[in-house]
Structure formats: structure tokens, C-alpha cells
């Protein structure tokens, strides 16, 4: 072969190697994953920290609920699946429909029967994904015969209004249970 062809091929190869090197420098290869820590070895500090289970607003509402409803049990941050039972047939589908959803508050009779779920709605409830979650929660709660109360964060009822609302729900509850 002619030396000019060899030089041309060598030049093209050099350009290709240069381009590859340039691309790799822009997108460095991720380092090989390190071994995951073993939380059971007794030497590995776990990366967890405590955090409040309620926001400041939720704490204020919780305090108001406790004062307004001394004859009821009030629970905060309750998983929907602890209150609403999925049917044995197609259990996984219906469980997944409510899985990972929680109520801000659940009001129960003193025998532990849930009669109302309460949600404090702020501006985040206007986000489409959140609205879909709220709809799933509302549908499941209604199907279980439990009242769903939604209060705007800027318009929380008074203690007297809360008491009247829950007493009315309680009086009608036995008639609504399927």
C-alpha cells in the first residue's frame, strides 16, 4: 500500500481516538459500586435520624381535636390499610389501590371503631398527582362506610363545629355500615 493511504488511515484513527477520549472526559465512567454496608455487623452506623410525625399545622389541629372530642379516640398519620380492609378476592389489586396512603387523622369510638377520617388540605392538594391520590383515598373510605372530612388549612372548624360534626357522623354511623 501507498504510504499516503497509511498516513491517512493513521490520521483517521487518531481523530477517532481523540473523539472517544473527549466524549469519555465529558461523561466519566461511574466508579465501581462499593459494597453495601452491613447493618448487622455491629460496626456500621445507620444513617437514620428522627423527624416529627406531624407538621406544625397538624399539631395544632390534633390539639383542637383532642379538646373537642374527649369521648373519642383520635389517631394521627394512620395508614389507610389499617382502617380499610381489602376484599379477599383480588386482594393484591385492592390492597395496592390503598397501599402507602395515609390519613392525617382518624376518629374512633372508644371501642376502636373508626367513624371518620380527616384530611387537612393545603395547596399541595391542587397538584394532579395528589388529586389522584386524594380520589383513591376518598373512594376507599366511602366504600368502607367511613366519613371523610376534608378541611382547608385556612378554614379549620372550631372545636364546637368539630364536636357537632363528629357527633352527627357517630349518630348516623350504625345506619351506614354495610
C-alpha positions in Angstrom: 0.0 0.0 0.0 1.0 3.5 -0.6 2.4 5.4 2.3 -0.2 8.2 1.8 -3.0 5.8 2.4 -1.3 4.6 5.6 -0.8 8.1 6.8 -4.5 8.9 6.0 -5.7 5.8 7.9 -3.5 6.6 10.8 -4.8 10.2 10.9 -8.4 9.0 10.8 -7.7 6.5 13.6 -6.1 9.4 15.6 -9.2 11.5 15.1 -11.5 8.7 16.3 -9.3 8.0 19.4 -9.3 11.7 20.1 -13.1 11.9 19.8 -13.6 8.9 22.1 -11.2 10.4 24.7 -13.1 13.7 24.6 -16.5 12.0 25.0 -15.3 10.0 27.9 -13.9 13.0 29.6 -17.3 14.6 29.4 -19.1 11.5 30.7 -16.7 9.9 33.2 -17.4 6.3 33.9 -19.1 5.9 37.3 -16.9 4.3 39.9 -17.5 0.7 40.6 -20.2 0.4 43.2 -18.8 -0.2 46.7 -20.1 -2.9 48.8 -23.2 -2.0 50.7 -22.7 -1.6 54.4 -23.8 -4.4 56.6 -26.2 -3.0 59.2 -26.0 -6.3 61.2 -22.2 -6.3 61.8 -22.5 -4.0 64.9 -19.9 -1.6 63.5 -21.9 0.1 60.8 -23.6 3.3 61.9 -27.1 3.5 60.4 -27.9 6.7 58.6 -31.3 7.4 60.2 -32.5 10.4 62.2 -35.8 11.2 63.9 -38.3 13.5 62.4 -41.6 14.9 63.5 -44.6 12.9 62.5 -46.8 16.0 62.2 -46.4 19.4 60.8 -47.0 22.5 62.9 -50.5 22.9 61.4 -51.3 19.2 62.1 -50.1 19.5 65.7 -52.5 22.5 66.2 -55.4 20.6 64.6 -54.6 17.5 66.7 -54.7 19.5 69.9 -58.0 21.0 68.8 -59.4 17.5 68.0 -58.4 16.2 71.4 -60.1 19.1 73.2 -63.2 18.9 71.0 -63.6 15.1 71.2 -62.8 13.9 74.7 -65.2 10.9 74.3 -63.5 9.6 71.2 -60.0 8.3 70.3 -58.1 10.4 67.8 -55.1 9.0 65.9 -52.7 10.8 63.7 -50.9 9.7 60.5 -52.8 6.4 60.1 -52.2 4.1 57.1 -55.4 3.7 55.1 -54.8 -0.1 55.0 -55.1 -0.1 58.9 -58.6 1.3 58.6 -60.0 0.0 55.3 -59.9 -3.7 54.7 -59.4 -5.0 51.1 -61.5 -8.0 50.0 -60.1 -11.5 49.9 -60.8 -11.9 46.2 -58.3 -9.8 44.1 -56.8 -8.8 47.4 -53.5 -7.7 46.0 -55.1 -5.4 43.4 -57.3 -3.7 46.0 -54.6 -3.6 48.6 -52.3 -1.8 46.2 -55.1 0.7 45.4 -54.8 2.0 49.0 -51.2 0.9 49.8 -48.9 3.8 51.0 -51.8 6.1 51.6 -52.4 7.7 55.0 -55.0 9.8 56.7 -53.9 12.9 58.7 -56.3 11.9 61.5 -58.8 9.1 62.2 -61.6 9.5 64.8 -62.7 6.3 66.5 -65.3 5.3 69.1 -63.8 4.2 72.4 -64.2 0.6 71.2 -61.8 1.3 68.3 -64.3 1.5 65.5 -63.2 4.2 63.0 -66.1 6.5 62.1 -64.3 9.4 60.4 -61.1 10.2 58.6 -59.8 13.8 58.4 -57.5 15.3 55.9 -56.0 18.8 56.1 -55.8 20.1 52.6 -53.2 22.7 51.7 -52.1 24.0 48.3 -50.3 20.7 47.5 -53.7 19.1 47.1 -54.1 21.0 43.8 -51.3 19.0 42.1 -52.8 16.5 39.7 -50.9 13.5 41.2 -52.0 14.5 44.7 -55.6 14.9 43.5 -55.5 11.3 42.1 -54.2 10.1 45.5 -56.9 12.0 47.3 -59.6 10.5 45.0 -58.3 6.9 45.7 -58.4 7.7 49.4 -61.9 9.2 49.2 -63.3 6.3 47.2 -61.9 3.6 49.5 -63.0 5.4 52.7 -66.5 5.9 51.4 -66.7 2.3 50.2 -65.8 1.2 53.8 -68.7 3.3 55.2 -66.4 5.8 57.0 -66.9 9.5 56.7 -64.2 11.6 55.0 -63.8 15.1 56.3 -61.6 17.5 54.2 -60.7 20.8 55.8 -58.8 23.5 54.1 -55.8 24.5 56.0 -57.0 28.2 56.0 -60.5 27.2 57.3 -60.2 24.7 60.1 -63.5 24.3 62.0 -63.9 25.5 65.6 -63.9 23.0 68.5 -67.7 23.3 68.7 -68.1 22.7 64.9 -65.8 19.6 65.1 -67.7 18.2 68.0 -71.1 18.7 66.3 -69.8 17.2 63.1 -68.4 14.1 64.7 -71.4 13.5 66.9 -73.7 13.7 63.9 -71.5 11.3 62.0 -71.4 8.9 65.0 -75.2 9.0 65.3 -75.6 8.1 61.7 -72.7 5.6 61.5 -74.6 2.4 62.5 -77.1 3.1 59.8 -74.4 3.5 57.1 -72.4 0.4 57.9 -73.0 -2.3 55.3 
